[in-house]
Every structure is written in C-alpha cells, then in structure tokens.
Amino acid sequence: MTPAPPSGLVVVDKPGGLTSHDVVARLRRILRTRKVGHAGTLDPMATGVLVCGIGRGTKLLGHLALDTKAYTATIRLGAATTTDDAEGETVSTADASTVTDEAIAAGIAALTGDIAQVPSSVSAIKVDGQRAYARVRAGEEVVLAARPVTVSAFTLLARRGDDLDVLVECTSGTYVRALARDLGAGLLVDGRGVGGHLTALRRTRVGPFDLGHARTLEQLETDPTLSLPLDAAVCVAFPRRDLDDDATADIRHGRPLPADGRAGTYGVFSPEGRALALVREADGGPARPLVVLAPAGD
C-alpha cells in the first residue's frame, strides 16, 4: 500500500499561461495525490505566488489570512482593452507620449489609499449566479458596482516610454488591471483619457507567503517536497497556542478549550509541537475547533 504523501502547503511560483486549476493538476501528478487545492487564484497571464494545500493542508486554505497582497506589474499607456489587460481586444488608442511624469505621479496618488474601485467586467465576480467573465463572453455588457478596497502602496519603479513598471500592495479584492485602466483613463490629452492596460503582472506576496517560500513547477518535478509541512504552515500562517496533555486530548476529540483571550483564528499545538487544530473564541466563550488537523486515533 502506497503511503499517503505528507500534508502541508506548497507555494508555487506560477508561470504565465497556466490557470490555477492547471497548477493543481500538475501538482496532483507530481506529488501523486488527488488531495490538492489552491487559495488566492491567479489569472493565466499572471505569474508568482500561488498557495496550494496538500493532504490535510487543504483544510487550512479556507482559513488562511490572505487579505493583503503585493505585486509588480507593467502598465502600458495609450490603449484601453476589453479586459483591461493585454489579452483583450483594443477598444481605443491615443498618443501618450506627451503625458508628463508629474501627471502620472498625480494619477497614481489618486488611486492610492482607500478607494472605490469598479472591478474589471471580466472578473470572476458572480452576477445573478454567473461569473461576470462568462456573461461578457456570451456577448452581454457587464458593469459591476464599485467596491471599497485599500491600495496601501502604488509606486512607480520605472518609466520606459509608454510602459510603467509599478509596485502595488493592496487588500484582497483589488484588481491591479483596474488600476491600470483607471490610471490611463485619468491621464488626459486634449481632454480625453489616453487609456491604459496591464501587460505583465507578478504576485510577489499573498498574506505571509512570498517568493522566498515559492518554487517553480520544474523545481518541484525534480524535488517533489512541501514548501511547509503542516506544523510549519500553521506556525507561519496563524498565531500559536501551546497546550498541555489534557487540553491536547480534548481538542483531538473536538472538545472546546478554555478561552485564552485571543482574537481571530489561531493554531493550537501539542507539547511535542504538533499542530492539532485551528480554533476561534467568540463572545468571551471557549475556544472551539474550526478544523481538527490531528484527530484522536491519528
């Protein structure tokens, strides 16, 4: 009988041209297990950090705090597209050569901080139960409602003609391609926005996971091991609480623990350092298990 692969997280440096589901399929083959999932989807055009759960690590995916993200990107001024990136059809063009550095800096500043952003019409947001991009592909005109997001950093790294290399740090739900669209729309020449779209996007961090944790699929083919075993993954992603033997027995049977006065989800560990469960305290009550990672008898 083939032993089950170890559980934990694999942080993939996703290549361009693959969907997140493609990466999962590759990992299933590389690691010889069906129990693989991913968190924090990346578009096919994008590269960089994609967090994947393996074995019991899949139980962590819905609880990871992936609410902050960082990207490097290239914005091309002078053209707007149907998808706000290079994969869409061009809908307008303009000469952006006269746009000044000062105007670009002001446009970036206007899109930094707490803003209301209209997501791209080809996003995965559901409209009446159907993904927005599916409605667009079916020929519908989709306009999504603006939603609040926070862009904590939007920094111009270099200008190369009409191409702007930028760094973006933002909350989950922010669309970098919408930043490209809105920046181009706000840069006026002869009273008309020059347009802008994304030509490259690389995610350098999601939550606590960055490129330092990541490996390419080619590296994983050669060395099919976890980025973070389950115990280490819980340590990196959640606050830690260590238990004594009695509390360890309780949590492994799914019983609540006395409150520890902590906010949010945290990991609990046995005296031997094994990750036992994710728990949460509510309204001053006990710490109840959200996910038991090491049940009794395991």
C-alpha positions as CSV (number, residue, x, y, z in Angstrom):
1,M,0.0,0.0,0.0
2,T,1.4,3.4,-1.0
3,P,1.8,5.7,2.0
4,A,-0.1,9.0,1.9
5,P,2.1,12.0,1.0
6,P,2.9,14.3,3.8
7,S,0.4,17.2,4.5
8,G,1.2,20.9,4.3
9,L,1.5,23.7,1.8
10,V,3.3,24.0,-1.5
11,V,3.9,27.6,-2.6
12,V,4.2,27.6,-6.3
13,D,5.9,30.3,-8.5
14,K,3.2,30.1,-11.1
15,P,4.3,30.5,-14.7
16,G,2.3,32.6,-17.2
17,G,-0.2,30.8,-19.4
18,L,-1.5,28.4,-16.8
19,T,-4.7,28.7,-14.8
20,S,-4.6,28.0,-11.1
21,H,-6.5,24.8,-11.8
22,D,-3.8,23.8,-14.3
23,V,-1.2,24.1,-11.5
24,V,-3.3,22.0,-9.2
25,A,-3.5,19.3,-11.9
26,R,0.3,19.4,-12.3
27,L,0.8,19.1,-8.5
28,R,-1.5,16.1,-8.3
29,R,0.7,14.3,-10.8
30,I,4.0,15.5,-9.2
31,L,3.0,14.6,-5.7
32,R,0.9,11.6,-6.6
33,T,-2.2,12.6,-4.7
34,R,-5.6,13.8,-5.6
35,K,-5.9,15.9,-2.4
36,V,-4.6,19.2,-3.7
37,G,-6.3,22.6,-3.6
38,H,-5.4,26.2,-4.0
39,A,-6.1,29.6,-2.5
40,G,-5.9,33.1,-3.9
41,T,-6.5,32.4,-7.6
42,L,-4.2,34.0,-10.2
43,D,-5.2,34.8,-13.8
44,P,-3.4,32.8,-16.6
45,M,-1.4,35.9,-17.6
46,A,-0.1,36.4,-14.1
47,T,2.9,34.8,-12.5
48,G,4.1,34.4,-9.0
49,V,2.9,33.2,-5.6
50,L,0.1,30.6,-5.6
51,V,-0.5,28.9,-2.3
52,C,-1.6,25.2,-2.6
53,G,-2.7,22.8,0.1
54,I,-1.7,19.2,0.1
55,G,-3.4,16.4,2.1
56,R,-4.7,17.8,5.4
57,G,-3.1,21.1,4.3
58,T,-6.2,21.6,2.1
59,K,-8.2,22.2,5.4
60,L,-6.1,25.3,6.0
61,L,-7.0,27.0,2.7
62,G,-10.3,28.5,3.7
63,H,-8.9,29.9,6.9
64,L,-5.6,31.5,5.7
65,A,-5.4,35.2,6.2
66,L,-4.7,36.1,2.6
67,D,-6.2,39.6,2.8
68,T,-3.1,41.5,1.8
69,K,-1.2,41.1,-1.5
70,A,1.8,42.6,-3.3
71,Y,2.5,42.7,-7.0
72,T,4.9,44.0,-9.5
73,A,3.3,45.0,-12.8
74,T,3.7,46.8,-16.1
75,I,1.1,49.2,-17.3
76,R,1.0,50.3,-20.9
77,L,-0.4,53.8,-21.5
78,G,-2.1,54.7,-24.8
79,A,-4.5,51.9,-25.3
80,A,-7.6,50.6,-23.5
81,T,-8.7,46.9,-23.9
82,T,-11.9,45.0,-23.3
83,T,-10.2,43.0,-20.5
84,D,-8.0,45.8,-19.1
85,D,-5.0,43.6,-19.9
86,A,-3.0,42.5,-22.9
87,E,-5.3,39.5,-23.6
88,G,-8.3,41.7,-24.6
89,E,-9.2,43.5,-27.8
90,T,-8.1,47.1,-28.1
91,V,-11.1,49.5,-27.9
92,S,-9.3,52.8,-28.0
93,T,-5.8,54.2,-28.6
94,A,-4.2,57.6,-28.0
95,D,-0.7,59.2,-28.1
96,A,0.5,59.1,-24.5
97,S,4.0,60.5,-25.3
98,T,3.1,63.9,-24.0
99,V,1.8,62.7,-20.6
100,T,4.2,64.2,-18.1
101,D,5.8,62.4,-15.2
102,E,4.0,64.8,-12.8
103,A,0.6,63.8,-14.3
104,I,1.4,60.2,-13.8
105,A,2.5,60.8,-10.2
106,A,-0.7,62.6,-9.5
107,G,-2.8,59.9,-11.2
108,I,-1.1,57.2,-9.1
109,A,-1.6,59.2,-5.9
110,A,-5.3,59.5,-6.7
111,L,-5.5,55.7,-6.8
112,T,-3.6,55.1,-3.5
113,G,-5.3,54.7,-0.2
114,D,-8.9,53.8,0.5
115,I,-10.7,54.0,-2.9
116,A,-13.9,52.8,-4.6
117,Q,-12.9,50.5,-7.5
118,V,-15.1,49.2,-10.3
119,P,-13.8,45.6,-10.9
120,S,-12.9,44.6,-14.4
121,S,-16.0,43.3,-16.3
122,V,-14.2,40.0,-17.0
123,S,-13.5,39.3,-13.3
124,A,-14.7,36.2,-11.5
125,I,-17.3,38.1,-9.5
126,K,-20.8,36.5,-9.8
127,V,-23.7,38.4,-11.3
128,D,-27.0,36.6,-10.6
129,G,-25.2,33.4,-10.0
130,Q,-23.0,33.5,-13.1
131,R,-19.4,34.7,-13.4
132,A,-19.0,38.1,-14.9
133,Y,-16.4,36.9,-17.4
134,A,-18.9,34.2,-18.6
135,R,-21.6,36.9,-19.3
136,V,-19.1,39.0,-21.2
137,R,-18.0,36.0,-23.3
138,A,-21.7,35.4,-24.1
139,G,-22.0,38.9,-25.5
140,E,-23.5,40.7,-22.5
141,E,-22.4,44.1,-21.4
142,V,-21.5,43.9,-17.8
143,V,-20.9,46.8,-15.5
144,L,-20.0,45.9,-11.9
145,A,-20.7,48.1,-8.9
146,A,-17.8,49.9,-7.3
147,R,-16.5,48.3,-4.1
148,P,-14.2,49.7,-1.4
149,V,-10.5,48.5,-1.5
150,T,-7.3,49.7,0.0
151,V,-4.2,50.3,-2.1
152,S,-1.5,50.8,0.6
153,A,1.3,51.3,-1.9
154,F,1.2,52.2,-5.6
155,T,4.8,53.1,-6.6
156,L,6.3,53.9,-10.0
157,L,9.5,52.0,-10.3
158,A,10.5,53.0,-13.8
159,R,9.0,54.6,-16.9
160,R,10.0,53.2,-20.3
161,G,8.2,55.2,-22.9
162,D,4.5,54.3,-22.6
163,D,5.3,51.4,-20.2
164,L,5.2,52.0,-16.4
165,D,6.8,49.4,-14.1
166,V,5.0,49.6,-10.8
167,L,4.7,48.0,-7.4
168,V,1.3,47.6,-5.8
169,E,0.4,46.5,-2.3
170,C,-3.3,46.1,-1.7
171,T,-6.1,44.4,0.1
172,S,-7.8,41.2,-1.3
173,G,-10.4,42.1,-3.9
174,T,-8.3,44.8,-5.6
175,Y,-7.8,44.4,-9.3
176,V,-4.4,45.6,-10.5
177,R,-5.7,45.7,-14.1
178,A,-8.4,48.0,-13.0
179,L,-5.8,50.3,-11.5
180,A,-4.1,50.3,-15.0
181,R,-7.5,51.1,-16.6
182,D,-8.3,53.9,-14.2
183,L,-4.8,55.4,-14.4
184,G,-4.9,55.6,-18.2
185,A,-8.5,56.9,-18.1
186,G,-7.5,59.7,-15.8
187,L,-4.4,60.9,-17.8
188,L,-5.9,63.4,-20.3
189,V,-4.5,64.6,-23.6
190,D,-6.8,67.1,-25.4
191,G,-9.5,66.4,-22.9
192,R,-9.5,62.6,-23.4
193,G,-8.1,59.8,-21.3
194,V,-5.2,58.1,-23.1
195,G,-6.3,54.7,-21.8
196,G,-4.2,52.0,-20.1
197,H,-4.0,48.3,-19.6
198,L,-1.8,45.7,-17.9
199,T,0.9,43.9,-19.9
200,A,2.5,42.0,-17.1
201,L,1.6,41.0,-13.5
202,R,3.6,39.1,-10.9
203,R,2.4,38.4,-7.4
204,T,5.3,38.6,-5.0
205,R,3.3,38.1,-1.8
206,V,0.0,36.9,-0.5
207,G,-0.7,37.1,3.2
208,P,2.5,35.8,4.9
209,F,3.7,33.8,1.9
210,D,6.2,35.4,-0.5
211,L,8.5,34.4,-3.3
212,G,11.0,33.2,-0.7
213,H,8.7,30.3,0.0
214,A,7.9,29.6,-3.7
215,R,9.3,27.1,-6.2
216,T,8.7,26.6,-9.8
217,L,6.9,23.6,-11.2
218,E,10.2,22.5,-12.8
219,Q,11.9,22.6,-9.4
220,L,9.0,20.6,-7.9
221,E,9.3,18.0,-10.6
222,T,13.0,17.5,-9.6
223,D,12.3,17.7,-5.8
224,P,8.6,16.9,-5.1
225,T,8.5,18.1,-1.5
226,L,6.4,20.5,0.5
227,S,7.3,24.2,1.0
228,L,5.9,24.0,4.5
229,P,4.9,20.8,6.3
230,L,1.6,21.1,8.2
231,D,3.2,22.1,11.6
232,A,5.3,24.8,10.0
233,A,2.5,26.0,7.8
234,V,0.2,26.6,10.8
235,C,3.1,28.4,12.6
236,V,3.7,30.7,9.6
237,A,0.0,31.5,8.9
238,F,-1.5,31.7,12.4
239,P,-0.8,32.8,16.0
240,R,0.3,29.9,18.1
241,R,-1.0,28.5,21.4
242,D,0.7,25.5,23.1
243,L,-1.4,23.0,25.1
244,D,-0.7,20.6,27.9
245,D,-1.5,16.9,27.7
246,D,-5.1,17.2,29.0
247,A,-6.0,20.0,26.6
248,T,-4.4,18.1,23.7
249,A,-6.7,15.2,24.4
250,D,-9.7,17.5,24.5
251,I,-9.0,19.2,21.2
252,R,-8.2,15.9,19.4
253,H,-11.7,14.8,20.4
254,G,-13.2,18.0,19.1
255,R,-13.9,19.4,22.5
256,P,-13.7,23.2,23.2
257,L,-10.8,24.7,25.2
258,P,-10.9,27.3,27.9
259,A,-10.6,30.8,26.4
260,D,-7.2,32.3,26.1
261,G,-8.3,35.9,25.3
262,R,-7.2,35.8,21.7
263,A,-8.9,37.4,18.7
264,G,-9.3,35.7,15.4
265,T,-8.3,32.2,14.4
266,Y,-5.2,30.6,15.9
267,G,-3.4,27.3,15.9
268,V,-3.1,25.0,18.9
269,F,-0.1,22.7,19.3
270,S,0.6,19.6,21.4
271,P,3.5,19.5,23.9
272,E,5.6,17.8,21.1
273,G,4.9,20.7,18.8
274,R,2.4,19.0,16.5
275,A,-0.3,21.2,15.0
276,L,-3.6,19.9,16.4
277,A,-6.3,22.3,15.2
278,L,-7.4,25.8,14.3
279,V,-9.7,27.4,16.9
280,R,-11.5,30.6,17.4
281,E,-13.0,32.2,20.5
282,A,-16.3,34.0,20.2
283,D,-18.0,36.5,22.6
284,G,-15.9,35.5,25.5
285,G,-16.8,31.9,25.2
286,P,-14.4,28.9,24.9
287,A,-12.1,28.3,22.0
288,R,-13.9,26.0,19.7
289,P,-12.2,24.0,16.9
290,L,-12.8,25.2,13.3
291,V,-10.7,22.4,11.9
292,V,-9.1,19.4,13.7
293,L,-5.9,18.5,12.0
294,A,-4.8,15.7,14.3
295,P,-7.9,13.8,15.5
296,A,-7.9,11.2,18.2
297,G,-6.5,7.9,16.9
298,D,-4.4,9.6,14.2
